[in-house]
Amino acid sequence: MTNFYDVIIIGAGVVGNAIARELSRFDIKAAVIERELDVGGGTSSRNSGVVHSGIHYKPGTLRAKLNVQGNAMMGNLCKELKVKIEYLGKLTVAQDETDVETLHSLKAQGDANGVPGLAILNKQQMEKLQPGIGGIMALHSPSTGIICPYGLTIALAENACANGVHFYLGQEVTAISRTEKGFEVKTTSGERFESRVLINSAGLYSDAICRMLGIDEYRIYPCRGEYLILDKRLAGTLSLLVYPAPHKGGAGLGIHLTNTVDGNILIGPSNEYVDEADDYACTAEILSLLKKEGHDLLPGISAADFIRNFSGLRAKQAPPSEGGFRDFVIESRKDIPGFINLVGIESPGLTSAPAIGLMVRDMVEKLLPLPFKASFIAEREGRAGFFYELSPEERADLVAENPDYGEVVCRCEQITRKEVLDAIQNPLGVKTINGIKYRSRAMMGRCQGGFCLPRIVQILEKEFGYKPEDYLLQHAHSPLFAGRVR
Amino acid sequence: MQTLKRDLVIIGGGPAGLSAAVSARENGCDDVLLLERDRILGGILNQCIHDGFGLHRFGEALTGPEYAQRYIDEYEKLKGDVLLETIVLNMDEQRNLLVSSRHGFTKIEAGAVILAMGCRERTAGAISLPGTRPAGIYTAGAAQNFINLQNIMVGKRVVIMGSGDIGLIMARRMTLEGARVEGVFEILPYASGLPRNIQQCLNDYDIPLHLSTSVVDIHGKERLTGVTVACMDETLKPIPGTERHVPCDTLLLSVGLIPENELSRAARIAMEPRTSGPQVDDTLMTSIPGVFSCGNVLHVHDLADWVSEEAALAGRSAVSYLEKNIAPPEKKIPISAGNGVRYVLPQTVSGLMDFTLSLRVASPSRNRVITVMDGGREVARKKIVRLHPAEMIHIKIKEEKISEADKLEVSVA
């Protein structure tokens, strides 16, 4: 069977979903094909969750332009999609005179990029914003924010889906061929897809997609960053983000502390090129280095405050020998009409995603008519944040309306049965345990599901008829269980 | 929102809460409310279907559910009040509780509170386990829940990291259900579980226990395919060259228990870093008058029997407090852990009553004497043939021995 679309997007990361959501405003047939069983399983869910201001990128580059534009769009987008965002601001801190020079050149660069409100602060002014802070001088960027990266990725997909975009999850693209009208795409499910426009937003696999169309000029070098997640006990320690001044040739922005919108603190990320695009291991060496950093940066921290570690991969075009950053590639290929190619969307990809959506929409418009769709709904249903964040009175009212709000399933994060049921019945039809975790926040607390995973398994069995073999952690071959007790 | 006034509220219906509730009713409190977040009473005992409970309390070997049922029946006979599927979201310093259930949110103003929330298991994240995060990694207690309560097998080829009691029990349980247990790997040079469990759960089933050895890497991107284990030096660092790969599809973690004191911290109760539980006096009262603590939320116990015994004291003390028989004592004699002692409870005593000291030693040894000293004066001593950090030690101390004491120190000599 062949499925015909005007536009097919390969990859349901934050960029692919932002493009899908943007295109869902128009009266066309669009689909997203994703190899994982859920959206945002790669780089989009494994990063610092920072909405960058745009001081770090050379004026005139796509990264500079799309970062600043995306930052400005993000507030309204989050309001529409009910995603939590906080514009906390950031201090980039200088330790010595060399760093001070770096701050001045960052400010000049930021000003040239149109970053609003940048200011160089002296020690006294820094102290006012973050008491006890080290360093001698800082660059303050008030437009830097934090966001839940997987929350945004899921919300974009759900809104696109509500507006008619089809999502094909768990299907890896195996071959692409050009047809008279456009493209034919084959996937591991055996299904065939045809489209007039094909968009490559496959992230860590974008070079592989290029090669399927005979484009050999790109190669992605996965560069791993490891993180530690800290207990919520430490929430409130940081009133804004604090980064070290960057040093030349670094592939990232340096190890730093980042608040998350849900009240944890992240330590990371490290920087290490790896061979495989799905090597999400953590290493003993880097974890102990991160812990040391944590103790240096947060004197009140104890061993019990580290609740989880994870790693993410940057889709870098710069090989290890080169280091540093290359600009995003976002191109409508002249040699392959109808093929829009996105390669090397590493940091600030999350911040830039809404602006990339607009840019790609303009490219599509040159290939296809894009008539507006009257039925487009910009608002996503629900509310930003979780039940536990409401006042006791608001919560009491909701429990009276729906008793499922009164039953706490995840005790660490106080996530209710209603929220777990909503996550299970998500609009994209994602059925994995991690899908429930990313949507409900259950299993993300200090007991890491020790208490609530058995309860969630019970809900899935009793309410949704799951059998032991139906439970998958995240991937197609990640069964939770081996069967019934004999 | 509904507001209730209750004399005594007990948070948690596991072994501690049940025993405290029975004791409070027996000691004449008419208004006891036991809060339990699960659908049934008994707490973790419900999934402990092995026997060995009750040897000290009842002189017979019961299973966990049987042991719990003794208390549930007793509490029913005493017509005690219970709210099931009810969770306490918050508690403040004035003993006001915010409680949630399917029936709604309720505020409870409690005359006295007994904290009996138990403990949770340390996770892979808490020990910063390196490697990948495939399916197949469980805490031993979660696996026990799946197998014993939900009839679900978590895996077929198992490695157990850490030699805590639940891990040992699960080594036997998985074997009995047809899984192959490759071994138990303990980072310390001695087991952290009870000697009787080493014998009955490992030795009797030829399951190897590897001491000074730990899991240092996890393999598998989707389901677990194996772990790397390595021998540890004295500083608990892997010795290079000793790594070996152990194929498995399941890793069970039994690497420690952490008292579940989120409510205690929210109420700003003074905490003891050595136990991760509240600081208490000889009545088990915490730093907040009228709030008592017992069981695994106070300190992690080795046997449920000792939990019950301790909780019965908390129940009696709460009743005395409500009857105004115990005001906070004028004199507080501090007790500290000296040489060879990991921790000692209670942290202070009044000198006005007999009390039982609970302690754990820091490392295994043989033929030692535990001494309780008031400066140069010996208050109590106990000779012990085999000392092990896994086994709690109790020493009964008479009021007349300490009524004049300034401060007490407990040491292994």
Interface residues (C-beta under 8 A of the other chain):
Chain A: L228 I229 R233 D278 Y280 A281 C282 T283 A284 L287 S288 K291 A304 F306 I307 R308 N309 F310 P392 E393 R395 A396 V399 A400 P403 D404 G406 E407 V408 R411 C412 Q414 R446 C447 Q448 G449 G450 F451 L453 P454 V457 Q458 E461 P468 L472 L473 Q474 H475 A476 H477 S478 P479 L480 F481 A482 G483 R484 V485 R486
Chain B: M1 R37 E85 I87 L89 L98 S100 S101 R102 H103 G104 F105 R120 E121 T123 A124 G125 A126 S128 L129 P130 G131 T132 R133 P134 A135 G136 T139 G141 A142 N145 F146 I147 L149 Q150 N151 I152 M153 V154 G155 K156 E177 G178 V216 D217 I218 K221 E222 R223 P238 D249 T250 I258 E262 R265 S276
